[in-house]
Amino acid sequence: MSESRVRVTRAGHILHIELDRAEKRNAADVQMLRELALAYGELDRDPELRVGLVSAVGDHFTGGLDLADVGKHLSKDGLRYIPEGGIDPWGVQTPPVCKPVVVAVNGTCLTLGIELILAADVAVAAEDTVFAQLEVSRGILPFGGATLRFADRCGWGNAMRWMLTGDRFDSAEALRMGLIQQVVPVGTQGEAAQAIATAIATAAPIAVQATLANARLSRSSGPATAAERLQPELMRLLATKDATRGFEAFATRSTAEFQGD
């Protein structure tokens, strides 16, 4: 049995997911892809889990795909790596995970690493991080969601500048165009991402997931469709015990402890 490629640990309502193949710069072989999909499936299903935090062991987030391994698993239908119980972390082969995901990156962050950020909700990068969406220099195209999301997140010109050249860019450029939300000193990216994940996990989980779902609906189906769902969703949330807890905390100037009901 091969050693695990992904570490999965729980800390309260947060599921920590760490890429763990540091000797290969966390390049993703098919085993890692499958284990990552299973971790996302666990995050999606478990009602006690409210947010995922994705990071990596070692000095690099990921060197991208391990093409030597992945190539052996390609068929006429492409690459299929989602096992039973798994969810595609890139939200391409399956619907995306229903809960927020925060990503912390450092060192090298190539191809599928950028696409993990694009499929997630908040990203923090160490100031030494080097990014590249370099598939065109390998004779292929990005197939983990960059063509679907990069332009939407960062603007058409920015996305084409980096996807069509395969050039490398730094964390300052990633922040400028909105790929990431925070740049921090090297070695502190996990702590910074943990603080964001904790803030999300402390909020009312039903409300967090409803907010995320409506924002995604706006992107996929347009603002008008999402707007039609706002009032029904508001009324649904007002009927929850967590809403009562939230209003009581406001009235008493205390901190609500949300239970997800």
C-alpha positions in Angstrom: 0.0 0.0 0.0 1.4 3.4 -1.0 1.8 6.1 1.6 -1.0 8.6 1.9 -0.6 11.6 -0.4 -3.1 13.8 1.5 -3.3 14.5 5.3 -6.8 15.0 6.6 -7.3 16.3 10.1 -10.1 17.9 12.0 -9.9 20.9 14.3 -13.4 21.8 15.6 -15.5 22.6 12.6 -12.6 23.0 10.2 -11.3 20.1 8.0 -7.5 20.6 7.3 -6.5 19.1 4.0 -2.7 19.0 3.3 -1.0 17.9 0.1 1.7 15.5 1.4 4.2 14.6 -1.3 6.9 17.1 -0.4 9.7 15.1 -2.0 8.0 15.6 -5.4 7.1 19.3 -4.7 3.6 18.0 -4.0 3.1 17.1 -7.7 -0.2 15.3 -8.0 -0.3 11.7 -9.1 -3.6 9.9 -9.5 -3.5 8.7 -5.9 -3.3 12.2 -4.6 -6.2 13.3 -6.9 -8.3 10.5 -5.5 -7.4 11.2 -1.9 -8.1 14.9 -2.4 -11.5 14.1 -3.9 -12.4 11.9 -0.9 -11.4 14.6 1.5 -13.7 17.1 -0.3 -16.5 14.5 -0.1 -16.0 14.2 3.6 -16.2 18.0 4.0 -19.3 18.1 1.9 -21.2 15.4 3.8 -20.3 15.8 7.4 -22.7 18.3 9.1 -20.1 19.0 11.8 -17.7 20.4 9.2 -18.2 24.0 8.2 -15.1 25.0 6.2 -12.2 23.3 4.5 -8.6 24.6 4.8 -6.2 23.4 2.0 -2.4 23.7 2.3 0.7 21.7 1.7 3.5 20.0 3.5 7.0 21.4 2.7 8.3 24.3 0.8 6.0 24.1 -2.2 2.2 24.0 -2.6 2.3 22.0 -5.8 4.4 21.5 -8.9 1.3 20.6 -10.8 0.4 17.2 -12.3 2.8 14.3 -12.2 2.5 13.7 -15.9 4.5 10.5 -15.9 1.9 8.9 -13.5 -1.2 10.6 -14.8 -0.4 9.7 -18.4 -0.8 6.0 -17.6 -4.4 6.6 -16.5 -5.6 8.6 -19.5 -8.2 7.0 -21.7 -10.3 8.1 -24.7 -12.6 9.7 -22.1 -9.8 11.7 -20.5 -8.7 11.5 -16.9 -11.2 10.1 -14.4 -10.2 10.2 -10.8 -13.2 10.7 -8.6 -13.8 7.6 -6.5 -17.1 6.7 -4.9 -17.8 9.1 -2.1 -15.5 11.8 -3.6 -16.2 15.2 -4.9 -14.1 16.9 -7.6 -12.0 19.5 -5.8 -11.9 21.5 -9.0 -15.7 21.3 -9.5 -15.4 20.1 -13.1 -16.4 16.5 -13.0 -18.9 16.8 -10.2 -20.8 19.7 -8.6 -18.5 21.7 -6.3 -18.3 21.1 -2.5 -21.2 22.9 -0.8 -19.0 24.5 2.0 -16.4 27.2 1.8 -12.8 26.4 1.1 -9.8 28.5 2.1 -6.4 27.8 0.4 -2.9 28.7 1.7 -0.1 28.5 -0.9 3.6 28.9 -0.8 6.7 28.3 -2.9 5.7 26.8 -6.3 2.0 26.9 -7.2 1.6 25.6 -10.8 -1.4 24.6 -13.0 -3.8 22.6 -10.8 -2.7 24.7 -7.8 -4.0 27.8 -9.4 -7.1 25.9 -10.4 -7.7 24.8 -6.8 -7.6 28.5 -5.8 -10.0 29.4 -8.6 -12.4 26.6 -7.4 -12.1 27.7 -3.8 -13.4 30.9 -2.1 -10.5 32.6 -0.3 -6.8 32.3 -0.9 -3.7 33.4 1.0 -0.2 33.3 -0.4 3.3 33.5 1.1 5.2 36.4 -0.5 7.7 33.9 -2.1 5.0 32.1 -4.1 5.6 31.7 -7.8 2.5 30.9 -10.0 2.2 29.6 -13.5 -0.6 28.2 -15.7 1.8 26.6 -18.0 -0.2 23.9 -19.8 0.3 25.5 -23.3 4.0 25.0 -22.9 3.3 21.2 -22.5 1.1 21.0 -25.5 -2.2 20.7 -23.6 -4.8 23.1 -22.2 -5.8 23.7 -18.6 -8.5 21.1 -17.8 -9.1 21.8 -14.1 -11.3 24.9 -14.5 -8.9 27.7 -15.4 -10.6 28.3 -18.7 -13.9 28.4 -16.9 -13.0 30.7 -14.0 -9.7 32.6 -14.5 -11.2 35.4 -16.7 -14.2 35.7 -14.4 -12.0 36.1 -11.3 -9.2 38.2 -12.7 -10.4 39.8 -15.9 -10.1 38.6 -19.5 -6.8 40.3 -20.3 -5.1 39.1 -17.1 -6.3 35.5 -17.6 -5.2 35.4 -21.2 -1.8 37.0 -20.4 -0.9 34.1 -18.2 -2.8 31.2 -19.6 -1.8 31.8 -23.3 1.9 32.3 -22.5 2.5 29.9 -19.6 4.7 32.6 -18.0 5.4 32.7 -14.3 4.1 35.5 -12.1 4.5 36.4 -8.4 2.3 36.8 -5.4 2.1 40.6 -5.9 0.6 40.1 -9.4 -1.7 37.4 -8.1 -3.0 39.9 -5.5 -3.3 42.7 -8.0 -5.6 40.8 -10.3 -7.6 39.2 -7.5 -6.5 35.6 -7.8 -5.5 35.7 -4.1 -6.8 37.9 -1.3 -3.8 38.2 1.0 0.0 38.1 0.8 1.9 37.2 4.0 5.4 36.6 5.1 6.9 33.2 4.2 5.8 30.6 6.8 2.8 32.4 8.1 0.4 31.6 5.3 -1.1 28.7 7.3 -1.8 30.9 10.3 -3.4 33.6 8.1 -5.6 31.1 6.3 -6.5 29.5 9.7 -7.7 32.8 11.0 -10.0 33.2 8.0 -11.3 29.7 8.2 -12.0 30.1 11.9 -14.0 33.3 11.3 -16.1 31.4 8.7 -16.5 28.4 11.0 -17.7 30.7 13.8 -20.5 32.2 11.7 -23.9 30.5 11.3 -23.2 27.5 9.0 -26.6 27.4 7.4 -26.3 31.1 6.6 -22.8 30.7 5.3 -23.8 27.9 2.9 -26.8 29.8 1.8 -24.7 32.9 1.0 -22.2 30.8 -0.9 -24.9 29.0 -2.8 -26.6 32.3 -3.9 -23.4 33.9 -4.9 -22.6 30.8 -7.0 -26.1 30.8 -8.5 -25.5 34.4 -9.6 -22.3 33.5 -11.4 -23.8 30.4 -13.1 -27.3 31.5 -13.9 -27.1 35.3 -13.7 -28.0 37.9 -11.0 -31.7 37.9 -11.9 -32.0 34.2 -11.1 -30.1 34.6 -7.8 -32.2 37.6 -6.9 -35.4 35.6 -7.2 -34.0 33.3 -4.5 -33.1 36.0 -2.0 -36.4 36.5 -0.3 -37.3 32.8 0.0 -33.9 32.0 1.3 -34.2 34.9 3.9 -37.5 33.5 5.1 -36.0 30.0 5.4 -33.1 31.3 7.4 -35.3 33.4 9.7 -37.1 30.2 10.7 -33.8 28.6 12.0 -32.7 28.5 15.6 -29.4 30.0 14.6 -31.2 33.1 13.4 -32.8 33.4 16.8 -29.4 32.9 18.4 -28.0 35.6 16.2 -30.8 38.1 17.0 -30.5 37.4 20.7 -26.8 37.9 20.6 -27.3 41.2 18.9 -29.8 42.4 21.5 -27.6 41.4 24.4 -24.3 42.4 22.8 -23.0 38.9 23.3 -21.4 36.3 21.0 -23.7 33.8 19.4 -22.7 30.1 19.4 -24.3 28.8 16.3 -25.3 25.1 16.2 -26.3 24.7 12.6 -30.1 24.2 13.2 
